């Protein structure tokens, strides 16, 4: 086995203190996703959306990578083949754990995007609805986040990686949001071995060849040690 492709979701950052979306008490029980995670919600109330992401940016800055992030960085460093990490998360805990190759398919809290001209730049700690775009000057600054109804980043590249993998692993994701939820099906169709690591069974558990249940900080380091032969 040479190439490992990993998909991570909110569950991998849960033990770093960042909330998940759909678990009890998760973000979608506190906020209306139509208001804070759709282009229409942003058009209706940009201040509310900026406040939501400003708070999450501050939380992410104050959080630290956990043992699961560290184990995946170790896998990338020590695995003799290729490791590609695709994350749905908008925090930068993988990078801060030392992961070098990360595809942020749902964008990043550290990014700003002009809704008018499409320019991208580094987000300041706090963004506001009337911040001007550094390229075109429009007061159309938004977080560089992929909301419902928008196309996630790097989809062609992601598909190429999944179908050319030897092993596809999904970690800490509920499998309720497409297109990420479809990656295991793409992997299965291409004959790629699949494994799920999650606190509990997800919507898609039955589609994986193997499953490891438990908190990410337990099951991910154990799985990585097993792969590297250091268990
Ligand atoms: C632990 C743990 C611990 C906890 N250890 N584990 C009908 C059918 C199909 C599709 C659609 C449909 N209707 C609408 C759509 C499309 C829509 C969609 O999927 N909607 C569904 C709700 C049905 N998708 C889109 O609109 C996407 N775009 C799109 O489809 O474009 C067209 C297209 C077509 C074809 C190809 C390509 C594109 C865009 C989706 C954007 C998602 N955006 C969000 C918010 C923005 C980012 C942010 O604010 O952070 O992204 S939604 C939210 O969900 C966020 C997450 O990245 C995403 C996934 O959530 P995740 O990570 O799985 O978290 P949870 O909370 O759901 O699960 C946590 C898991 O962790 C659980 O399983 C726990 O058990 C586990 N866990 N603690 C290990 N300690």
Boltz pocket constraint, residues with backbone or C-beta under 6 A from the ligand:
constraints:
  - pocket:
      binder: B
      contacts: [[A, 8], [A, 9], [A, 10], [A, 11], [A, 12], [A, 14], [A, 15], [A, 20], [A, 21], [A, 22], [A, 23], [A, 26], [A, 37], [A, 88], [A, 89], [A, 90], [A, 106], [A, 145], [A, 146], [A, 147], [A, 148], [A, 149], [A, 150], [A, 151], [A, 152], [A, 155], [A, 171], [A, 172], [A, 173], [A, 174], [A, 175], [A, 176], [A, 177], [A, 178], [A, 179], [A, 197], [A, 198], [A, 199], [A, 200], [A, 201], [A, 202], [A, 214], [A, 215], [A, 216], [A, 217]]
      max_distance: 6.0
